[in-house]
């Protein structure tokens, strides 16, 4: 068998895009210097092929002759090693090192898979295909070239780098698997030995859990098999069971001690239950904290579902694949909700270290933050765009503490027909798997995601890193939704963390199941039964199909080219029985599996830091100008325009886009929330927004959480959502919770979630936590641990009855009045004003729940009555930033005077002596301009609507601070002096420049 | 008037089929979405329809090249049927990935109305955007000449593009001139001057297309492909500045579908 290669070079005159990307990447991570790069991409083709057949493959499929020219040879031929003569120029005179990059064997190579099938469709006898990227690096020796490749071109957790010619004879992957049932000898093991079994097997089981398992098997009178132990480890993992937060916690703070039996149930779930009780027969929750996503009512014919997941650890090691499979995974959650919801929107929120971090400051074993950012964005882009699901909402937050442990949150919204909201499994139903094949990818993802990262993670955990294949998932989705509408299955769930083990284990929890692992279609031979069972290969869904529906289900799948396989049956045995080639390899009690885990009791303490007075380097003068502060805040990466990222996402597919992420006169202003109209024949809209402010966690986790909820809700309200029907999601990302103070801050945040949820009747309907987010490495001062700031992402899902009533944040017309709605408190801790001035201390922003709710309702009344031309929420950078953003988004100037807002709109606050001094440090002008007090809005009202607007607001604090002008300046005065005066052009440039393409 | 029947042909990875079907329905047609595997099983069923539309998406993942694999399937299995379809005075539309598919099959640049056979080379292609990346943004387009059936009476439209490989490139200068002089470069990116023949730079021309080409038709004017998405601008609230009062009563994209339907009226 011959291994052929078809290389494709850009035709003369056409840009060498890969080379440019490589150079840009190299610049970002600080390698390379002044070198020249030429690139090509190629296909390795294995089969009994003649050279004519290979030429035909190139001509008919692989090459676009208008822009590319092929070079064909047998792998290793000199013609494939040298850069073709016509591609040489003045820059390519010094010697070149050829670097070739290939996916490691077994790693998803989507392009190769498609090429293989398509070439076979052309009748060519090709058996394997793999892609290769080639770079000729001029001016680098082999060692430097390899370093360059490692830093800028390849990711060695999934790719192999070859310098010089390929010495490859075959692409064949896989090996013979000699079946051998493995029993783990643990009945007689001492505790130390049990620890070792857990560690060596990457099981992440604690000693107490191992002792419980040992006792269980002692009662059974036998040792467990490897696959039984793996199943228990997956099911009991933090990732799958959330054992800490659903466990016992003894919590102490300044108010006393509280003992939780199940922390989440007694705080956040309980809040939802209370809201539902309070709403009575107006309860609009359908399914909460139960299914793969939360479900609430939406339209006549359909409910809406939403779920947000994290995919932090894989993204730290392989940002593209991590983000890619993160989004793919949460979309499968939507597909696995009820009898299958149709995904209609995605959200993506990322936390990174600053992208301009000096390369030498990046700790060993961590990727440069810009590389992580680029990879994560590309991963979300390529998966979301290919799925045809609009990515409508997102946020980016930068803090150096995320350097080794970035956070990647992916969310998915779905539409679920009302009669498809619930599932059941009956004895005799077939266990059917569809979609992608099973490979060795992602083994131990669930247990891996429950431990902290180290500088070694990249080498020990690469099995847990995967690349997604969106089209496989799209095909599975098409089939799933068609099968749902034809009633071909009784239950469905996704294969996520834990693979078949979790999916079948969950679906069969109440009943029992018999699974034949040898029936699972494999990507390549050689997987053991245990690997098949726990593989986290992507793009797979599991169904419970009544036997009489199987033929139709099989036919449907076949008609769309989707593989479907019967793995076994659900049966009323209460046991999970696993077979390979007819031999029993596992027999577990479902009860032990799901209820046998020993309860964990953890300690949690919290003591809020004492308030400290903000320390100003220079006292503010009476006539202080704040132009520079405003420009600096606009340019800080948390505030700066994210247009370069947003434009890479398809945010319009499905054709229901109403309020886009970018709005205004030039389609480039920052929208507060996205609005979509998912049913094209209806006027009803869905609003998606989020809130998050990890900076406040350094002051008080309670108010951090409360502020995040306020931000998410007010973003929804700002575009027109009804505050009486907003559903919330929580995503907790915290450090190691075996430190009582870390767990304590989490419990405190959960208590805030409970309080605000009840106060506003905004139920939490789904959530997820990711714990132990830390990065360990050997620094110059010895072992060092970087802990992420406690990070709570709040996602809000709002609704509007008629999308035509929505408003955007850009100023609309000169002469209109500008109102500040809501009171401002002298609470500036964690504000961006402090950040750009280097100020510490201050009071943390609180949420006054009753006043906030009244404000939300009043704002909604005014918007719904058509009295508002624009509305922008006040968040990072406070009033000053909101004014600037609204102005440059609308392309109109602003004249404002803050005297009335200072006189009546600065709340005195009830503070003790220390707090009072902290509250007075900045003075009223800086406070009204830059405080990030919650529950506030900037609203534009036409002169003839002002009186009706004031009536609609009722008792809610509102101040006419100025007017829209047809000029090009934002001018703000206070006490008769100008405190801000800047042109729209300079404000916008400051905001757009930092993260521009 | 009988409602013309539209075949919305989807492949693995097609993802704009539902809203495109909806657009034709709103315009007065009857849409049927069909998987390409189903059509390959009975190619003659194509002739039960008056309009064939290949919608947007990432057919076969755009692996190898946008639309390339889908184009290969058409070449391999449907060549004769597609030529018969055009010659029966019927309409073929490709939007975004559908345009990429049509152009790479050669259907838009030969005069035969069918995909090219093995040894021919298409005269033009859609290549990577000059920006090197996928972009979603709104653009102004204007029609140029009256050859294209789908654009009759349409002067300009404001529509979103969302693609990575949309740069129109002809094989050489001569080819470009021939396509121009025969009125086939039917839709152009324009700036506020709205002159289809003037120079336009990024981002008004979002991808660096030669001659600002946003859409191309075949010699008959009945086969048409375009990169912008008319089906994403049916409703006034799709317009990015509808809250500023800039949207019309219906979205600009609807007229194109109405033209297709009226052709059979």
Interface residues (C-beta under 8 A of the other chain):
Chain A: X14 X15 X17 X20 X21 X56 X59 X60 X61 X62 X64 X65 X66 X67 X110 X111 X113 X114 X115 X118 X121 X122 X381 X385 X386 X387 X388 X469 X470 X471 X474 X475 X559 X560 X561 X646 X647 X648 X649 X650 X651 X652 X653 X654 X655 X657 X658 X659 X660 X662 X663 X664 X665 X667 X677 X680 X681 X803 X804 X806 X807 X808 X810 X812 X870 X997
Chain B: X12 X13 X14 X15 X16 X18 X19 X22 X23 X35 X37 X38 X56 X57 X58 X60 X61 X62 X63 X64 X65 X68 X69 X72 X73 X75 X76 X104 X118 X119 X121 X122 X123 X124 X125 X127 X128 X130 X131 X132 X133 X134 X135 X136 X137 X138 X160 X162 X169 X170 X171 X229 X231 X232 X234 X235 X237 X238 X240 X241 X243 X244 X245
